[in-house]
Amino acid sequence: MKRPVWRPGAAPPAGRPRQARGIRRSRRLFASFLVEQTDPQRFYGDLATDSLATLAEWVDVRDRLVLDVGAGPAQFADAFRGAGARYVPLDHDRSVPSVAGGGVVGSALALPIASGSVDIVFCSNLLEHVPDLEAVADELVRVLRPGGVLYLSYTNWLSPWGGHEASPWHWVSGGYAVRRYRRRHGRPPKNRLGETIFRTSIAQGLRWARSHPDVEALAARPRYLPDRARVLLAVPGLREVLTWNLLLLVRRRDPASTRVGPPGPGR
Ligand SMILES: C[S@@+](CC[C@H](N)C(=O)[O-])C[C@H]1O[C@@H](n2cnc3c(N)ncnc32)[C@H](O)[C@@H]1O
């Protein structure tokens, strides 16, 4: 029997600001991507502003404890703190700007953070750099308090940007992409398959969000594309090439709020 297409269907709460996610926004984002190397301030600044606008549809970050896992540059810190969040960056590389000035140095595979202690977990473009996507995604949910929200996004391997700076030659093979990059630049790329970048798929992320017992999926869509493009996620094969980057927004289930029946004594 054919399995029905999975579509997370929650609507953002009424009264929250709405983000316009049409062609114009995508054009703006892709224009920023073109200057990643030459103007990282603009690139990361635009990405951070856009991510925060997406998140703001679901939650008010003001006064909330936000853990940014794989935080990297400082622009996300500026955006979250500017919006009033209690923002904590975490990265395994102590030299990245976000944690160099104070933050948590640790691995996403075993977060040095207490279970159920964080209001919002933000994890952007980290999962393609870890060998076990599901283990890290589980870890992100573990630290989230019941009712807390996780913003999770990553670039899958078959995306046009799957090989990162060696793209699109990763479509030929991971090894060829590295050799070609080395020939042209005289040094190996930062992202090498099986070492610093791993073969993630869109199917994998969707499967994780659909099947994790503690999460309710709020939204799944191509992060940078117009909202209408989310139909792509229903098409195996094609979604791996065209989605570009998958965004999952999930909420950790709150057993207290889903309990059925009248409140018991003391509740
Ligand atoms: C591509 S950058 C993403 C930075 C930022 N979040 C963004 O969206 O632009 C990936 C970051 O994850 C960090 N990272 C990679 N593997 C990690 C791990 N296992 N644990 C914690 N951080 C990790 C890297 O040091 C890097 O700063």
Ligand as a Chemical Component Dictionary entry (heavy atoms), coordinates in Angstrom:
data_LIG
# 
_chem_comp.id                   LIG 
_chem_comp.type                 NON-POLYMER 
_chem_comp.pdbx_formal_charge   0 
_chem_comp.three_letter_code    LIG 
# 
loop_
_chem_comp_atom.comp_id 
_chem_comp_atom.atom_id 
_chem_comp_atom.alt_atom_id 
_chem_comp_atom.type_symbol 
_chem_comp_atom.charge 
_chem_comp_atom.model_Cartn_x 
_chem_comp_atom.model_Cartn_y 
_chem_comp_atom.model_Cartn_z 
_chem_comp_atom.pdbx_ordinal 
LIG C1  C1  C 0  28.948 25.749 8.478  1  
LIG S1  S1  S 1  29.171 26.319 10.091 2  
LIG C2  C2  C 0  27.542 26.935 10.472 3  
LIG C3  C3  C 0  27.607 28.219 11.230 4  
LIG C4  C4  C 0  26.262 28.889 11.483 5  
LIG N1  N1  N 0  25.462 28.099 12.383 6  
LIG C5  C5  C 0  25.532 29.171 10.185 7  
LIG O1  O1  O 0  24.372 28.776 10.038 8  
LIG O2  O2  O -1 26.100 29.827 9.308  9  
LIG C6  C6  C 0  29.244 24.843 11.074 10 
LIG C7  C7  C 0  29.718 25.132 12.488 11 
LIG O3  O3  O 0  29.539 23.940 13.255 12 
LIG C8  C8  C 0  30.684 23.683 14.028 13 
LIG N2  N2  N 0  30.741 22.226 14.269 14 
LIG C9  C9  C 0  31.022 21.243 13.371 15 
LIG N3  N3  N 0  30.931 20.034 13.953 16 
LIG C10 C10 C 0  30.569 20.249 15.242 17 
LIG C11 C11 C 0  30.300 19.393 16.348 18 
LIG N4  N4  N 0  30.393 18.058 16.241 19 
LIG N5  N5  N 0  29.956 19.951 17.518 20 
LIG C12 C12 C 0  29.849 21.302 17.653 21 
LIG N6  N6  N 0  30.097 22.160 16.641 22 
LIG C13 C13 C 0  30.444 21.644 15.451 23 
LIG C14 C14 C 0  31.849 24.219 13.195 24 
LIG O4  O4  O 0  32.966 24.519 13.994 25 
LIG C15 C15 C 0  31.199 25.451 12.572 26 
LIG O5  O5  O 0  31.390 26.601 13.356 27 
# 
loop_
_chem_comp_bond.comp_id 
_chem_comp_bond.atom_id_1 
_chem_comp_bond.atom_id_2 
_chem_comp_bond.value_order 
_chem_comp_bond.pdbx_ordinal 
LIG C1  S1  SING 1  
LIG S1  C2  SING 2  
LIG S1  C6  SING 3  
LIG C2  C3  SING 4  
LIG C3  C4  SING 5  
LIG C4  N1  SING 6  
LIG C4  C5  SING 7  
LIG C5  O1  DOUB 8  
LIG C5  O2  SING 9  
LIG C6  C7  SING 10 
LIG C7  O3  SING 11 
LIG C7  C15 SING 12 
LIG O3  C8  SING 13 
LIG C8  N2  SING 14 
LIG C8  C14 SING 15 
LIG N2  C9  SING 16 
LIG N2  C13 SING 17 
LIG C9  N3  DOUB 18 
LIG N3  C10 SING 19 
LIG C10 C11 SING 20 
LIG C10 C13 DOUB 21 
LIG C11 N4  SING 22 
LIG C11 N5  DOUB 23 
LIG N5  C12 SING 24 
LIG C12 N6  DOUB 25 
LIG N6  C13 SING 26 
LIG C14 O4  SING 27 
LIG C14 C15 SING 28 
LIG C15 O5  SING 29 
# 
